[in-house]
Amino acid sequence: MEKAAAGITRRWGVLLGLMVVMIASPRVLAASQAHDAVVKIVAQIQRADYEGDRPALRRLYRELAPFADDKDMGARVQYWRGFALWRRAINGFNETVDPKESAADVADATEAFRSSFAKDPAFVDAKVGAIACLGLSMWLNMKDPARMQEFGAQASPLLKEARVADPDNPRLLWVLGPILWQTPPERGGGQDKAIATYEKGLEIIRKQKKPSDLLEPSWGEPELLMSLAWSNLNKTAPDLDAAERNARAALELVPYWHYTRDILMAKIREARTKQETKQG
């Protein structure tokens, strides 16, 4: 009797286990499908950014909205929503865009990044995005010192937190570059310091393994190369060979990058022509 009872108990246990799996499987499948859908949109955002497709970036920002409150990936979804509008604003600087529209993109991006690190306070990349957007807000309000001070006050604690939590984050180093470029050498900045920061970020990112989850930010190598190209073109004593070398290296990674291919490379060629004319 005891053996028979034990056998029945085991069979019931197996049956209950199968029932749990049958109930849970659709949920797991739905979560997996949602994750795949978000990954697909994120890939489209990154491509639209490089292609300078601003309408697509706004549309993709909206397409991510239904996933923003997802328990497991909401922080990353909000990060990529912020990223889409951040890059939409940056791409707008290469076009004739109403400054109010750029300001609105930057403000919405900042809020998305804030929502991201509110959901996951340890998510440094979301703070990096917010720092970058607050910096853009300062630049867009250069004629209003009070507003500039307001945005700077918001960025300062985030920058301190990011530097403490992940000082070698290559995307943080990329965002720090323009800040250092504008900071006088006597205050710890300068052109050489900015270039060294980009070079450090490039060295770090080339050693890092890509994350297994495609929603985790891993971008940065093309951006660091582009910034090195821009910096070598625009520094006091331009190094056009270094500028062209870094721009071409960025294009090897992202051949369809509109800004680097069509704008930055053209400026490097123009500078080389002027240099050769002077020497001739």
Secondary structure, 3 states (H helix, E strand, C coil): CHHHHHHHHHHHHHHHHHHHHHHHHHHHHHHHHHHHHHHHHHHHHHHHHHHCCHHHHHHHHHHCHHHCCCCCCHHHHHHHHHHHHHHHHHHHCCCCCCHHHHHHHHHHHHHHHHHHHHHCCCCHHHHHHHHHHHHHHHHHCCCCHHHHHHHHHHHHHHHHHHHHHCCCCHHHHHHHHHHHHHCCHHHCCCHHHHHHHHHHHHHHHHHCCCCCCCCCCCCCHHHHHHHHHHHHHHCCCCCHHHHHHHHHHHHHHCCCCHHHHHHHHHHHHHHHHHHHHHHC
